Structure formats: C-alpha cells, structure tokens
Amino acid sequence: MVKYASDCMMKSCFDGYKRYVNPYVVDFLKSIELDIVFNKAEGCYIFDSNNTAYLDFVSGFGAMTLGHNHPELIKKMKNILDFSMPNINPWGIVPDTALLAEKLVGYTKRKMEKVYFASSGSEAVESALKFALACTGRKAFIAINNGFHGLTLTATALAGNCIWKKRLPEFSVEVDHVDINDVNKIEELFLKKSYAGIIIEPVQGSSGMGIWHSEYFKEVARLAKKHKVMLILDEVMTGLGRTGMWFAYQKILPELSPDIIVISKGLTGGLIPISAVLMTNKVYTGMFGGKAMGGGHGATFSGNALGIACALATLNIIENDKLIDNVDVVSHYINKKLLELKSNGFPIGNISIIGLSVGFEVIFMDSKKYLTAASEVCLKLTKNKVFTTLAPHNHHYIRLTPPLNTSLHDVDNFINALERSMYV
C-alpha cells in the first residue's frame, strides 16, 4: 500500500467516511489496497500524494469528457466566478441558457425543439417519464433488461432484475421489461397494453456495451409511432460525442426521430452536475402548454448560471478541438490493440466498442479467488495503476469510458498494463 507523508490525515479521512458516509466503500477500498487519497488530477491521470500516476479509463463513468481539470474549462469557470453574477435567480433568465439550448437542439439536426435543464441523469430521466405521462395520459412504460437509468425511485424501477432493486418493495410506476433487440416482444406488449413510453439506451453500458441493431432500432421506432408511444432515448452516458457522433442513435440509425432525448454526464466535463431533457414541441406542449402550466415542472438548480456556462464551455472545447474526430481515431486504435491481444492468445472474448464506449469479455482464466476472470483482471489493472470497471449487469466484461481527448499514447499505457494483468 502507498504510504503518505501524513498517515494521520489519511486515517482520519477514512475513519470519518466510514462512520458518517459509507462504511462498505471504505472496507472495499481497503480490501483492494486503495485506501489512499488522491489529491491531483490532469487529463487521463489521477495522482496520489507521492505523485504516483494512475491512468483513469473510468473518467467518472464517462462524465469527464475532457479529462480531469481541462485548463481551458478551469479558466472559463474562474472567469465566470469573477463576474459575481447570480447563480440562481427565479425572477429572471440566465442569458446563456438560450445559447446552450440552441446548440443542443442543433446537434439533433433540429429533430428536438425544446430543452429542459435539470441537475442529474436520474432527475432528467424522471422528468422525461413525467413528460410522457402528461402527453399520453397513460401510466405504463417499457424498459430494456440490463439497462441503467439512475438510482432514484422511478429510475430504479426501469432496471430489470438487479442488485439495486433487491431491498425495495413494489414500485408505483408500471414497467414491463424486454431484452435488447427483442422487437417481437415489444410488438406483443404494444398489442396488449397502452404505454406512455418506451425508454432505450442505444448503447447499454451496464451490460458491457450492448448495442442496438439498426434494423431493430428502426422497427421499434415504427411500432412506437404506430401505437402512439413516446420513444425516449437515454443518452446520459453516450451523448455528446462519446460514440463518435453527438448522439449514439446518430451512429446507429441517423434518420431516427425520437420524442425525447436525455443527456447528462459529459455535459459539463464532469465539473458541475447538470442534465438536459431534449424534446419535440409536441412533448413540450403536452407538459408545459398553457399559461397555467408554464411552471408545471422545475427544480431549484435547474438552469443555474454556473452549470449553463460550464456546459457551453465544454461543448465549445469539444467542437474547437475536434474531439469527435479524435474519438473515431482512438476507438479504432483500441479495437485494433484488443484484437491483437486476442489473436496472440490473451483471454479476451467478445469485444463491443462504439466510439469510446468500450466493453470486452475476459475468459479462460483460473479465477478461483474471484467472482469472474474479468473481476480478477480489473483488480490487477488497479494494482498496475490503471482504473477500469466491471459492467454492473455482466461481471464477465470490463468497461472503459475514457475521455474524448484520450491519446494513442494513453491507449498504449492501458494495453501494456492489460498485458501484465492477464499473465497468470
């Protein structure tokens, strides 16, 4: 374990966290010898107090689109704070809000027409469901097995059978579940019941990057339109460039016209919690139409000035630095390197990759001490100073969500660590 100049400070920090926040997190970190404090981060790397660098290919579960502490973003936020402008003002509007909304609508090629801002992915998902209820007058939803839409109450109900639902009783919202790409089951459900909406992640990060097939995606959209069911796309993880397009659905089926798109994680480069619900005018009118309903939905921090400014700055950096082009280059390189390892006999099974949403299966390792071979490799990667995660719904897969400005050199560092971690 790494030793610190101030062991007392570290012990106090972890003791306090264990007592007042979450003892299980502390116990887990100690079990994998990561009960250390990280006090600096730049780009793809996090540093401990001994200045030891850890390659971060989790990047806040995809939130750190620009890596840690991007200098232009930090400079922009400091300038905003120096202006002493009101951050929350219920009696006025934040000037940059319209600019941000117009930019987001533009990324959809104006298929979306209005934007509601919230504070987190879960909140945005809950808002989207509420909007669908208001528009249709129906109560039931369809969600996809092995999906993840957040951990607030209704968002948790959207998940299939999973660890997050074990301690909870029945949910008030009615949700039926189907497998990814199972169009026949979706059609069967549409014929049996009236649904307010169907919520889909174009790429399922929690399953190890399960990707919707374009033909099935197209058929779901057709069926939803036929049965007057709102098509809600959860692009919290995949939106804003991660897949090599502004939205994942544009990579899979560019002509798709959803009713609602939910985004969050990468919107402010991981600095400030913010999310957005993009919707058609039809959805907006169904929820907010009429003078009496103009304030029918909202939140205290919705559209706060710091969040809006940070989001605009983040998107401008993505555009100016041509990071979406970089995503395609780095994605192809990661895929090539993983395939090379696989062909050279390393225990890699299926590889699922779209942009910088990467999942790969680990197989054929003697993992008697571990739940799966992937969990063994994931822990060994940590010991080799590289952070990755297991796919929550499929512990045979390792998941990568590196920043959009990841370099080929960063990928080489990851591949070298992966090789060392796969030697028995």
N, C-alpha and C positions, 0 to 999 in steps of 0.2 A: 504494500500500500504506500502511496505517496505521503511523505512526511512534510509537515508545514512548519514555517517559522513560528507560527502561533497555533500550537496544538490546542491551547486553552480556548481560543476563539472558535476553532472548528468544533470542539466538543460541545461548547455552549450552544452553537448554532444548531447542531443536530439534536442535542437534548431538548432544546426548545421546540424544534419542529416535531419531534416525536411526542412531546407532551401536549402541545396545543394545536397541531395541524393534522399530521397523519403518521402514526407510528409504523404502519405497514410499509410505507415508502422508505422510511429510514432503515428498517430491517432488511428490505430488499437490496438497497444500495450497499449496505454493509456486507451482505452475502456475496455480492459480486465485486467487492473491494473498490467500490466507487463512492464511499462516504467521504468525499472530498469537496471542496468549494472551488468553483470556477469563477475567476474574477476578471477575465478579459475575453473578448471575442472579436475576431476580424474575419470578414469573408466567410469561407467554409470552415474556419477553425475556431475552437474554444481552447482557452489556456488556463491551466491551474496556477497556483501561486509560485510554483517552481518554474513557470514559463514553459511547461511541457504542453505541446500542441496536440489536440485531438481533432481529427477530421470529422466534421459533423455532416453526415449524409441523411440525417433526420430533418434538420433545419426547421425545428418547431413544427413537426408533422406537416411540412410544406408551407408554413406561414412565412418563413424567411426567404422570400423570393429573391431578394438582392444579397443574401448572405447576412452575416451579422454586422451591424453598425456601418452600413454603407456611408462613406464620407459625405457624399452629396445630400443624402437624405438627412443625416445628422445636422449638417449645416443649415438646411432648409428649416428644420424644426426649431433650431436655435433662433433663427431669424424671426420665425412666427412668434415665438415666446417673447422676443424683444419688443414686439409691437403692442403688447399688453391689450390685445383685443378680447372681447368677451367670448368665452368658450361655449357657454350655454346661454342662449337668450330666447326665451319663449315668445317674446314680443317682437321679434324681427327675424330676418333670414340671414344665413351665412352666405356672403357674396359668392364664394367659390363652389357652393353646392350645385348650382345650375351647370357650371362648367364640368364638374365631375360627372353629373348625371348625363349630360350630353355626350361626354366621352364614352361612358359605359354603353349607352344606347347605340352609339356609332359602332362599337365593336361587334354588335349583333347585326350590323347592316340594317339597323332600324326596324328589325322584327319586334324588338321590345320598344315601348314608347314612354314608359314612366318608371321612376325608381323610388323605392322607399328605403331609407337607411336605418340600420339597426346596429347592435353592438357586438354580436357574435354569430357564428354559424347556426347554432341551435336556435337562437332568437329569430333569425331570418327564416329558418325552416318552419318554426311555429307560426310566424307571420304569414308565410306562403300558404300553409294549410288553412289558416283563418280566412284568407282572401278567397281561397277556393270554396270554402263553406258558404261565404257570403254571396259568391257569384252563382252558385248552383242550388243552394238550399238543401243540399244533400249532406250526409254525415260520414259516409264510409270512404275509405281510401284503400288503394293497393300499393304495397311496397315490395321490394325485392329482397329475398333471402340473402343473408351475408352482407347486407348493406349497413351503412352507418350514417346517421343524420344528426347526431348530437346526443346529449345525455339529459336534457330537460325532459319533463314527464312525457309529453306527446311525442317528442323526437325519439325517445327510447322505445315507445310503443311501435314505431316504424321498423325497428330492428326485428329480425327473426328470432329464433331460439338462440339466446346468447347469455353470457355471464351477467350482462348489465341488467337483465330482467328477472334474475332468479329470486331476488328478495322482494319483488313488487307484486301486489295483487293485480287483479284485472284492471285494464285501462279503460277510461271513459270513451276514448276515441275508438272507433271500429276500424280495424285494419286486417286485410287479408294479404297473405304473402304468396309469392310465386318465385320460382327460380329465374336467374338471369337468362334472357333469350327464350324463355318459355312462352311464346306468343299464343300457342293453342290454349294454355291455361288462362291467360289473360282474357282471351276472347270468351272462353267459357264463363268466367266470372262476370264479364260485362253483360252477358245474356241473362244472368241470374239475378243481378242486383244493380241498383243505381248508385254510382260512385261520384263523389265530389272531385276526386283527383287520383292520379297515379304518379308517384314520385320515384324518380330514377336517377341514379348516379351513372353517367355514361361510362365511367371507369370506377370499379369498386376497389378502393384502396384496402379496405379491411379484409378482403378475400385473397389478397396477393396480386392485385391489379387485374381483376376480371373485367374484360372489355366487351361492350355490347357489339354484336354483329350488325353491320349496316342494314342488311335486309330485314332483320327482326326489329331493329330500331324504327325503320320506316313503317313497318306493319303496325307496330304499337301506336305510332302517331296517327295512322289512318283510323285504327279502331277507336282511339280516344276521341278523335274528331267526330266519328260516326255516332258514338254514344254520348256525345256532349260531356266528356270527362276532361277536366283540366290536366294537361301534361306539364308536370313540374320537374324541372331538371335541377338536381343538387350538384352544383359545380363548386362547392365550398373548397374542396381540395384541388380540383383540376382546372378551375377557371383562371383567367388572366395570364396565359402564356405557358403554363406548365406542360401542356401536351404538344407544343409547337404551333398552336393556334390560340387565339384569345380565349376560346372555349373548346372543351373536349368534343362537344357534339359537332362542331365545325370540322373536326378532323375525321369523325366517323361518318357523318351524314350532313354535309354542308347545307342542303336545302331544307333541313328540318326547321319547323316553326313552332317552338314550344309556347305555352301560355305564360309560364313563369320560369325564371332562372334565379337560383340562389347562389350568391358568392360571398366569400369572406376571407379566409386565411391570408392569402397573399396580397390583399388589397392595400395594406399599409406597410408591406415589407416586414411584418411581424412586430412593428413598434407600438402601435396603438390598436386596441380592439375596435373593429368596425366591420360591418357586413352590409349587404345590399340585397334587396329583392327587386329584380327587373321584371316588368310585366307589360302586357298589352293594355291598350286603352280600355278594352272590354273588361279586363280584370280590375283595373283601377276604378272604373265607373261602378262596377258591382260592389266594391268595398267602400269607396270614398264618395260616390256620386251624390250630388245634392248638397245644399248648404249645411243641412243638419249633420251630415256625415263627413264633412270636410275634416273634422278632427276625430273620426271614428277609430283611429288606430294611431298609436305613437308611443314614445318612450322618452325618458328624461335625457338620455345621452344621444338620442337619435340625431344624426347630422351635426354633431358637435364640431366646432371650428378646427380644433387640432386634428381630429380624425379626418376631416374632409381635406385639409391642407396636406396631411401626410399621404393620403391616398392619391391625390393629384400628383404630388412629387414622385411617388413610387411609379405611377404609370408613365410619367414623362421620362423617367430614367429607363424603364423597360423599352420605350419607343426610341429614345435618343441613342441608347447603347445597342440597339438592335438585338436585344436579348432573346427574342423569339427565334431569330435565325440561329443564335448560339445553341438554343435548346435542341434543334434538329441535329446540329453537328455533334454535340456531346452525346446525345441519345444514340446515334448510330455508332459512336465510338464505344460506349458502354456495352451495347449489344454485341458488337464485334469481339470485345475482350471477353465477355462472358461465354460466348460461343467457342472462343479459342480454348478457354479453360475446360469447357465441357468436352471438346474434341480431344483434349490432352489427358482425359481420364479423371478430371476432378469431379466430385459428386454433385453435379448440377443437373437438375431435371428440366422441367418446363421453364421457359423464360417468357415473361409477359411484360412488354415495355411499350409505352406510348409517350413520346417526349421524355420528360424527366420524372415520370411516374413509372417506377421500375419494381417488378417483383420477380423473384426467381426461387425455384424449388431446390431444396437440399436433400439429397437421397443417399442411400447405401453407406451411411457411416454407422459405426458401432457406438451408439449413444446411450449406453446403459445408465449413465448418471443423469441423463437429461430427458426431458419430455419428448423432444424430437431432435433429429440431426440439425435442423435449422436453428433451434434454440442453442445448441452447442456452438455452432459456428458464430451465431450472433454474440454470444458471451466471449468467445475467443477474439472476435473482432474488437470488442471493447478493450480487452487486455492488450491488443495491438494498436490501441489508440485510435479506433475508428468507431463512430456511433452509427448504428443501424437499428431497425426494429423488426420484430416479427409481425406478420399480418395477424391482427387480432382474431379473425374468424378462421384462420388457417395457419397453424403453427408450423407447417412444413415449408412455409415461404418466408424469405427475408424481403423486407420492403425498403426501398430507397426513395427519398424525396429531396434530392439536393437542390441548392439554389439555382436560379436560372442562369446566373453568371459563373457557374462551375466551369473550370478549365480542364483541358485534357490532362494536364499535369496532376490535378486533383483526382481525376479518374485513375491515373496510373498509381497514385498512392493508395487508393482504395483496392485496386486489383492486386497489388503487391501484398497488402495486408490480408486480403481474402485468401490468397495462395497459402500464406503462412498459417492462417486459421483453419484451413482444410486438411493440413497434414495431420495424420493421427499420431 
